[in-house]
Amino acid sequence: MISLTVNGTEHRLEVSSDMRLLWVLRDVLGLTGTKFGCGMSQCGSCTVHLDGEAARSCVIPVSVAAGKNITTIEGLSADGSHPLQQAWVEHQVPQCGYCQTGMIMAAAALLTKNPKPTDADIDGSITNICRCGTYARIRAAIHTAAGKPASNPQQSG
């Protein structure tokens, strides 16, 4: 029996201790906002927060997550009212959208540690991969969410 706290709710689950957290979230708890991308902790589509830190759930055994507070995109804001989610829409960040939940979760972890990041801070912290290449819009949305004026996406990175 594994005890997990996900989005503020405690769950007692009968799962293998080596089952990856991603599959527990998606297949056992039905929280499908966290995406499977590469399965090797490279792309970041599976990013969630473990005790406030961005973590790639595709490689984390559920036993490692036990006892930690886990936040998924559903826990960030179920109704899309989080400033990052609003900024994502404002800046029309998604194209295919597949990486976006992981990208938003990585950005939320960054803003928790650094509420006014520079472009260099963002570029150094957000290592998630966007195959559509919307990095300039991602950066602008993060600045907007941080309360900074966003630069024109065509002019930045």
FENJORA-V718204 format. One record per backbone hydrogen bond with DSSP energy under -1.0 kcal/mol. NH is the residue of the N-H (numbers start at 1). CO is the residue of the C=O. E is the energy in kcal/mol with one decimal. If there is no record, write none. Layout:
nh;co;e
NH;CO;E
NH;CO;E
//
This chain:
nh;co;e
2;13;-3.2
4;11;-2.9
6;9;-2.8
7;70;-3.2
9;6;-2.0
11;4;-3.5
13;2;-3.4
15;13;-1.1
19;16;-1.7
21;60;-3.3
22;57;-2.1
24;20;-1.6
25;21;-2.8
26;22;-2.6
27;23;-2.1
28;23;-1.1
29;24;-2.4
31;25;-3.0
32;30;-1.2
35;45;-1.5
47;44;-1.8
48;55;-2.6
49;71;-2.6
50;53;-2.6
51;69;-3.3
53;50;-1.9
55;48;-2.9
57;46;-1.5
59;56;-1.4
62;19;-3.0
63;17;-1.8
64;61;-1.7
66;62;-1.2
68;65;-2.1
70;5;-2.9
71;49;-2.2
76;72;-1.4
77;73;-1.4
86;82;-2.4
87;83;-2.4
88;84;-2.5
89;85;-1.6
90;86;-2.6
91;87;-2.4
92;89;-1.3
93;88;-2.4
103;99;-2.3
104;100;-2.9
105;101;-2.2
106;102;-2.3
107;103;-2.4
108;104;-2.6
109;105;-2.0
110;106;-2.0
111;107;-2.7
112;108;-1.6
113;109;-1.5
114;110;-3.2
122;118;-2.4
123;119;-2.9
124;120;-2.1
125;121;-1.7
126;122;-2.9
127;125;-1.2
129;43;-3.0
133;130;-1.3
138;134;-2.4
139;135;-2.7
140;136;-2.2
141;137;-2.6
142;138;-2.3
143;139;-2.2
144;140;-2.3
145;141;-2.7
146;142;-1.8
147;144;-1.7
148;143;-3.2
155;152;-2.1
156;152;-1.1
//
